Amino acid sequence: MLNKQIPVITELQDRSALYDGYQTVGKVHLSAPDIMTIEKIKPSPSGNDAKYDLVDLGRLPAEVSDLSGLFRQLGGMAGAADSTILFSVPNALSLDYLSGQYFIDTVGKTERRMTYSGICRFLAENGYEITAVAAEEKSTGSFQQLRIQSEKTASDLAYFSSLFDGFQEAELFHIYCTMKAEDKEVRLPDAEKPLISVIIRTVGDRLSELQEVFLCLSCQEFQNFEVLLMLHNVSDERYADIQKLISQLPEEDREKIRVIPVSGGNRSTPLNAGIAHAHGSYFVALDDDDIVMANWLQVFAEKIETASGTIIHSYAVSQEWSRNGACLHSEGDRDGYFCADFDWNRQYVINRCPLMTLAFPLYTVRHFHFCFNEQYDTTEDWDFLMRVASVAGVTDAPFCTAVYRKWKNAASSTTLYTSDEWRKTEKEIRADFRSMKRIVNASEYMKDLSDEEESSIALEPELYLNGKKIHADTITMNGMTTKVLFSLVDVPETNGKMRIDPSDHGGYRMIHPVIRVRKAGNIVEQFERSAISTNGVWKGNELIFYLGDPQMHVCVTENHADTIEVSFIKQYGMQPREALTMVPRAYVKLLKEALGYILQKFRRK
Amino acid sequence: MMNTRRETSIQVQTVLFCNDTYSLLRSLKHMANAVRVARQNGVEVHVRVAWGDASPEPLFDETALNEIRQKYREELELDYTFFHRNTGTSLGHNTLAKNCTDEYLLVMNPDIVPSPTFFMEILKPFEHKGSTPVGAVEARQTPLEHQKTYHPDTGETDWNSGACTLYLTKAFQQVHGYDADSFFLYCDDVDLSFRIRLAGYTLLYQPSAVVYHDKRLDENGIWASSEVERNYSAEARLLMTWKWSFPKELDQLLKHYKETGAPEYRFALQKFEERRKNNTLPAQLDPEHRVGFVLLDDNFDARYDRPEEKQSED
């Protein structure tokens, strides 16, 4: 077991002595193909008061594919023992490695080496908090020690650059870490990690309902989940009642439950604590009065397979219920109000996604430090959903899997707060939404094409002369140049207004378009750019069609023309600057901000 | 919590028909757990599970059954009968109940999962001695409660659902169980309830006895019925109005079925007319409507429990 004492650097005199008498105290499980076991974990050297926990990683860091998984498990072992963990990093050689890369490949080999800055940042990203660093110089083996303020993060490269300057000759760095509070829970190996963490918040005053929640969870078809029962400000007496409820469950259901007491705060607090303790890839939140169907988690799990990383949204019915002592009773018909897809525009106005219909990706939630806003006593779920959705997006799973109970004669968040309080919070949240930005999925703005429409994406130019439709006679390719000929032989009078529709779809550039009118083999008219009116946008000699239904209009003066010839080079894709002009102004602002942020980061480096 | 240490014997009977064994074993696991919890709380129950298999092929072989018996040997006994034919639920239950000597008989669907405190709660109402003996107690189903009218204080109700109801074996056998000749899929439980009440028993609903009933809703939040269910539901409506002496309602239904001509109505009409022609309609009961009740709504759906206000008058 790892001990709690922080190693004293100056006692690391004879490193070779530390390699005697290893014993196995823990195993690190890695996903295939990195199934390896750390076997050499050494307790303190005998005769030395200082306590060390040494994990010889050997070449593991250079070779495993799931390095993050490895470090998180190590950190979990240390965190469980509330121990400081020391990483000694060899081969941190020069400032060249401070490029922000975590690892570099050596020439000719697929080998990763840890750089000083890289390992620091990597540790920080995996839940470690660096408390001290020291360097061992190559020649003397002596140490210089630096204390780093814990609030300084390893990702602050500029700061670490300045530190590094003093250690250019160092052979070995020692980095002392503790796990951040929210990462202190033992990290489970991936094989044992549940896919879904179910976070239940309760204040312990609805035992009948809670028993029903447990029953619903017992009956889930999908069983790879854990339950975090967040006891919020629960008295000792109620705590005992809840423990009794849990003891009445079948053993394998009991084993899924972790009871986590939470003090203080409001309704959001236990949810945030649950997020911090969750082991799953996704979390779903249940109130202690929710009821769910046996396919509730199965629907989430199936969708996670194909849309991992997004919020998964299922459906629910609502129903009025009443309580008579410990007896619960449904009062009305089930209402399918919550049986609807996630709709951005509607969601900005009103929330139609109850919390139990949503599975949130924990990686995203943690990475962006999303949490339920503890300023809000109501509708905290709506605010949280929209903020996470703005980054992660939402995938609908159109299955009704839950019952949202509306209590007629029992306390709930609806009755605990006045309608004025609800309206006030809703107003504040809507005000926040006004400044919210979100990543737009292109599919939201693309209609699904029928087979017929799909086929029309191929170039099928049409020409309208004085309103009469004429199909292209021939389409030829000469190198990159497309030439389209329209025969006017059957048209008695060829002068007048002419419209050319090169395609149905837009989103391409027409380079150097030329429209000519021919009569008996001779060109009688070629239209200058200024003579062509169009719904595209000219950029030099390029005509850009951003949107569908591109058109070019010219006025033909020749009355006896026999052919109209249109030639151009067609290219798909937009230059970034061109694409920007397509984006609504709001998004231009967002993009500019993002670019500015990135440039600023580069300057800092 | 009940204080008695007297052992209460219960036959838990389920009719199987091509069910997935996962659901059955899940049910059994929670049944055993409910027995454990009851005993820990001083309710000594002896449970014998009786599975009657109406599937074309047996769902379990003897080896599998022995493994199950071994696993739950502390909590329950397991009897398994292969019927060699599709008996339907009514006849299946009657067959299983025929020689039952246990005090209580729990009729249960295969997709029912009892809560840990199920036995403690479902047995409670039998302890209270009222003016009329309790003939049956129905559990509350979750997540979709089987909505019904009952007295909020006494739990008294007009009929018990066959999904999960604990019968006094004596009462069940006294009225000869389900009317398997008349009802194949629907209303067999309503009809049985009315007959038990006619025999002088009270029926109760116990909301604190919770069981999980694995039902699903469609994407609109509606419980979608199959064609077979619609057919037998339509037929059961005609048979109930006939058997429980509601001629006016029967005429209304027949007229509506003929005029509408929906497939399930055509099915029901044909079956009903065949019975009438062959004199195989059930004997009519309760002409004074002492217990029987049929109310047609605007869509000609029937309800068999009296609305709340009427019940309170009784």
Interface residues (C-beta under 8 A of the other chain):
Chain A: S208 Q211 E212 L215 C216 S218 C219 L245 Q248 L249 P250 I291 V292 M293 A294 N295 Y315 A316 V317 N324 A326 C327 L328 H329 S330 R334 D335 G336 F338 C339 P398 F399 C400 A402 V403
Chain B: R26 K29 H30 N33 V37 V113 S115 P116 T117 R140 T142 P143 L144 E145 Q147 P152 P207 S208 V210 Y212 D214 K215 R216 L217 D218 E219 N220 G221 I222
